[in-house]
Amino acid sequence: MEKEILLELVEKSKLSSFKHNYYFLFAKRGFTRSCIEEAEGMSNVRLIKFEEM
């Protein structure tokens, strides 16, 4: 999964009225290095690979 998908999800979630958002992203083929690095800097994101399910 690409970093851009994570960033797009975060942007779209700003349209909601929730104060706190948590993101659980699931990927069958894994995540790109840039996506992992971006998520590491965000305390409300959890990346879950297929092997972990």
C-alpha angles and dihedrals in degrees: 000000000000126000090238091066091056092048092047091052091051091050093049092048089062087073090067124087094232116118096207124038127190123194127208111184120191122199129182094197098034135247133294118249090249091053091050092049092049092049092049088062092053120073094199098058128090121185114203122191123207091251090060095056 
